[in-house]
Each structure stands twice: as C-alpha cells, then as structure tokens.
Amino acid sequence: MALASGVRFAPRALLRPWALLRGTTLGRTEPAAGGGGDGARRFGSQRVLVEPDAASGVAVMKLRNPPVNALSLELLTELVISLEKLENDKTFRGIILTSDCPRVFCAGLDLTEICGRNPAHCAEYWKAMQELWLRMYLSSLVLVAAINGACPAGGCIIALSCDCRVLADNPKYRIGLNETLLGIIAPFWLKDTYVNTIGHRASEQALQLGSLFPPAEALQVGLVDQVVPEDQVQSTALSEMARWLAVPDHARQLTKNMMRKATADRLLRQRDADTQNFVSFVCRDSIQKSLQAYLEKLRQRKG
Ligand SMILES: CCCCCC/C=C\CC(=O)SCCNC(=O)CCNC(=O)[C@H](O)C(C)(C)COP(=O)(O)OP(=O)(O)OC[C@H]1O[C@@H](n2cnc3c(N)ncnc32)[C@H](O)[C@@H]1OP(=O)(O)O
C-alpha cells in the first residue's frame, strides 16, 4: 500500500492471508448483471462479493456469510485478501463495505470458532482478527461502512475501522461493543478504537454496560455519522464517499496515518502477547461455559 508520497504505512509484517485459506474460491471474476467493460466486472470470493466501478474508483464490498455474517476464519481471510487486492490496484480509491445478508451487517466473532476449539485454533483465529483490523484501520483507501443491519461486537469493530459510517434507521439495527454481556472483555485495541471514536467517558460507560445503541442514540454518541432510511443507505454512502474522495489522496492518507498510527502500533508492538492473552482467556473453563451458554441461548431464541 504505497501512498502518493511513496510512504508505505500498512504493516508489512502481517500474516500472509492466503496461508489461512481453506477451500475458498478467490480470484473469481464474473460480469456483473448488465455489465460490459472492466468497470462492471465483479470479483471476490465465496464470502466476499466485490463490485468494482473503475470509472469512479469505488468498489462495493459485500459480506455474504449467511445467515448473520459471523466472522469465521474464512470470512476474515477473504476480507483481507479482497482488501489487499483493491489496495494494490491503483484504479481504486475507496470501498463501500456493506452486507449481502438481510437484516444483519455482521454478528461479530463467529462464536463457533472459539467454543470448544483447541488453543492453536483460537490463536490462529485471533491473529486473523488482528490482521483484518490492522489492514482496515490503516488502509490507504477511503472505507465507508454502509450499515444495513445489526452490528454488534466484532461487527462494530469492522464498522469502526472504516473512515465513515452510515446506518439504516431501523430500531433493530443496533450497534456497539456488547462483549461484557457475553462475559468477555474487549481487548485494548478495540477499547482504543472506541475511545478514538466516541471519547473516553462514553466508551467507559458503553463498554462496561455492553451497550448496543439503536440508530438515533448511535448518532448522538458519535458511533455513526449518518442515520438514513434503509433504502437510502447505499446512496448516502456514495455521497459520503464523494466527499472524502474530493480531498487529495496523499494529504488525506497522511492525515489518516497521523491520526491512527499510534493506536495500530500499540497492537503491533504486542501482537503475540495479545494473542496469548486472548487464548488463555477464552480457553478458561468458565469462559467456555459462558460462551456455550450464550450460543445456546441464541440458538433457542429461534422460531
Ligand atoms: C480476551 C477476550 C477478547 C474478546 C474479543 C472480543 C471481540 C469481539 C467479540 C464478539 O464479536 S463476540 C460475538 C458477539 N455477537 C453477538 O452478541 C451477536 C449475537 N447474534 C445476535 O444477536 C443475532 O444473531 C443477530 C446478529 C442480531 C441476528 O439476529 P437474527 O434473529 O437475524 O438471527 P438469529 O436467529 O439470532 O441467528 C441465526 C443463526 O446464527 C447464529 N449466530 C448468531 N450470531 C452468531 C455468532 N456471533 N457466532 C456464531 N453463530 C451466530 C445463531 O445461533 C443462529 O444459528 P442457528 O440457530 O441457525 O444454528
């Protein structure tokens, strides 16, 4: 990811994401409906659909890991690869991230990846989560989240690592970090991202209470930048994108780096310790029990 000035600010020592790939179908390119030239060709993978528009330099990236876009290891990996692909293509300056699943933007960590799994798997999973956050948080592209569904926990992290957030005005589409309600604790880099977005006091309250904010409250606290009727989320995200792209890339990119680098560096300095911390915490019997109970409650809630 080179800046116009030649500065590279994406962490270079990141995992090679394709090493994590199992049974995915990356790199597939197909014409979009009614499409013609290059600008109308879709590409992506099984769980991430990319609709590039070369003319505007903007790609729409859709999460499609039904039913709730839970962040499985495969989805995390495919997101990193799609992001990297767009970043390496000079045609693109911005990405609109949205969901292809009805009513849910992203349900957060895939709890089945950390329930009843061995420590090695949990470590691999957590590294992939760190990787995605680092890549998104420091991306040289403009990232706009078009939040067209519920956005708890890890879903909120994805949205917060974008530059701008547009949320559909539906009381069911709540957003926030609800980790404490699952008996788990947001890691420091998540807490830092929250504080950077909504300030210390609001974060302190929201993190301890595990608050999930409905749209009007999310707007008020500053978690999202716009709340609009559901059918206007995409068009508003495009208008926001135009506003951000009106700024010269090099100036915007260097400013973004100035604002975010310290937060990302903090994780980069202690990535292994953060992984060990995560693994030893989630593998505790008591935490496994509460995660299992939460998952069971989700399953029983159905119907
Ligand atoms: C040191 C510790 C560090 C901790 C790191 C912290 C970082 C992030 C934490 C997390 O992200 S933990 C995950 C938190 N997520 C949630 O609490 C959301 C839970 N899900 C929901 O509230 C709802 O599913 C929804 C997203 C609002 C959607 O509701 P809807 O009614 O549309 O769908 P459901 O019927 O509830 O679910 C369908 C299906 O999906 C399964 N499922 C839902 N969420 C998850 C998940 N996060 N992981 C795995 N599976 C999930 C749910 O059980 C249903 O499954 P089936 O019954 O169909 O088998």
The ligand as a Tripos MOL2 file, in Angstrom:
@<TRIPOS>MOLECULE
LIG
   59    61     1     0     0
SMALL
NO_CHARGES

@<TRIPOS>ATOM
      1 C1         -9.9840  -11.5930   25.7540 C.3       1 LIG1
      2 C2        -11.3330  -11.7360   25.1030 C.3       1 LIG1
      3 C3        -11.3950  -10.9340   23.8350 C.3       1 LIG1
      4 C4        -12.7600  -10.9530   23.2530 C.3       1 LIG1
      5 C5        -12.7610  -10.3250   21.9050 C.3       1 LIG1
      6 C6        -13.9390   -9.5270   21.7180 C.3       1 LIG1
      7 C7        -14.2290   -9.1850   20.3160 C.2       1 LIG1
      8 C8        -15.3980   -9.4000   19.7250 C.2       1 LIG1
      9 C9        -16.4520  -10.1440   20.4390 C.3       1 LIG1
     10 C10       -17.5480  -10.6970   19.5500 C.2       1 LIG1
     11 O1        -17.7500  -10.3040   18.4430 O.2       1 LIG1
     12 S1        -18.4450  -11.9450   20.2470 S.3       1 LIG1
     13 C11       -19.8930  -12.0920   19.2340 C.3       1 LIG1
     14 C12       -20.8890  -11.0980   19.7050 C.3       1 LIG1
     15 N1        -22.0550  -11.1340   18.8520 N.am      1 LIG1
     16 C13       -23.2790  -11.0890   19.3280 C.2       1 LIG1
     17 O2        -23.5130  -10.9920   20.5120 O.2       1 LIG1
     18 C14       -24.3910  -11.1840   18.3150 C.3       1 LIG1
     19 C15       -25.1540  -12.4390   18.5070 C.3       1 LIG1
     20 N2        -26.1820  -12.5580   17.4920 N.am      1 LIG1
     21 C16       -27.3420  -11.8470   17.5260 C.2       1 LIG1
     22 O3        -27.5980  -11.0520   18.3840 O.2       1 LIG1
     23 C17       -28.3200  -12.1440   16.4180 C.3       1 LIG1
     24 O4        -27.9780  -13.3630   15.8340 O.3       1 LIG1
     25 C18       -28.3550  -11.0470   15.3430 C.3       1 LIG1
     26 C19       -26.9630  -10.7290   14.7930 C.3       1 LIG1
     27 C20       -28.9900   -9.7590   15.9210 C.3       1 LIG1
     28 C21       -29.2410  -11.5510   14.1650 C.3       1 LIG1
     29 O5        -30.4900  -11.9410   14.6490 O.3       1 LIG1
     30 P1        -31.4130  -12.9030   13.7670 P.3       1 LIG1
     31 O6        -32.6950  -13.0670   14.5200 O.co2     1 LIG1
     32 O7        -31.4770  -12.3990   12.3730 O.co2     1 LIG1
     33 O8        -30.6050  -14.2830   13.6640 O.3       1 LIG1
     34 P2        -30.5230  -15.4320   14.7730 P.3       1 LIG1
     35 O9        -31.7070  -16.3260   14.6310 O.co2     1 LIG1
     36 O10       -30.2580  -14.8460   16.1100 O.co2     1 LIG1
     37 O11       -29.1940  -16.2030   14.3260 O.3       1 LIG1
     38 C22       -29.1710  -17.0470   13.1720 C.3       1 LIG1
     39 C23       -28.1360  -18.1310   13.3680 C.3       1 LIG1
     40 O12       -26.8530  -17.5240   13.5210 O.3       1 LIG1
     41 C24       -26.2370  -17.9430   14.7400 C.3       1 LIG1
     42 N3        -25.3920  -16.8420   15.2570 N.ar      1 LIG1
     43 C25       -25.7500  -15.5990   15.5380 C.ar      1 LIG1
     44 N4        -24.7150  -14.8860   15.9490 N.ar      1 LIG1
     45 C26       -23.6400  -15.6980   15.9220 C.ar      1 LIG1
     46 C27       -22.2560  -15.5260   16.2300 C.ar      1 LIG1
     47 N5        -21.7510  -14.3470   16.6470 N.pl3     1 LIG1
     48 N6        -21.4470  -16.5800   16.0970 N.ar      1 LIG1
     49 C28       -21.9220  -17.7900   15.6770 C.ar      1 LIG1
     50 N7        -23.2290  -18.0010   15.3640 N.ar      1 LIG1
     51 C29       -24.0700  -16.9640   15.4870 C.ar      1 LIG1
     52 C30       -27.4150  -18.2540   15.6500 C.3       1 LIG1
     53 O13       -27.0310  -19.0950   16.6830 O.3       1 LIG1
     54 C31       -28.3630  -18.9130   14.6690 C.3       1 LIG1
     55 O14       -27.8580  -20.2170   14.4650 O.3       1 LIG1
     56 P3        -28.8340  -21.4720   14.2050 P.3       1 LIG1
     57 O15       -29.8160  -21.4930   15.3440 O.co2     1 LIG1
     58 O16       -29.4800  -21.1700   12.8770 O.co2     1 LIG1
     59 O17       -27.9320  -22.6620   14.1830 O.co2     1 LIG1
@<TRIPOS>BOND
     1     1     2 1
     2     2     3 1
     3     3     4 1
     4     4     5 1
     5     5     6 1
     6     6     7 1
     7     7     8 2
     8     8     9 1
     9     9    10 1
    10    10    11 2
    11    10    12 1
    12    12    13 1
    13    13    14 1
    14    14    15 1
    15    15    16 1
    16    16    17 2
    17    16    18 1
    18    18    19 1
    19    19    20 1
    20    20    21 1
    21    21    22 2
    22    21    23 1
    23    23    24 1
    24    23    25 1
    25    25    26 1
    26    25    27 1
    27    25    28 1
    28    28    29 1
    29    29    30 1
    30    30    31 2
    31    30    32 1
    32    30    33 1
    33    33    34 1
    34    34    35 2
    35    34    36 1
    36    34    37 1
    37    37    38 1
    38    38    39 1
    39    39    40 1
    40    39    54 1
    41    40    41 1
    42    41    42 1
    43    41    52 1
    44    42    43 ar
    45    42    51 ar
    46    43    44 ar
    47    44    45 ar
    48    45    46 ar
    49    45    51 ar
    50    46    47 1
    51    46    48 ar
    52    48    49 ar
    53    49    50 ar
    54    50    51 ar
    55    52    53 1
    56    52    54 1
    57    54    55 1
    58    55    56 1
    59    56    57 2
    60    56    58 1
    61    56    59 1
@<TRIPOS>SUBSTRUCTURE
     1 LIG1         1 GROUP 0 **** ****
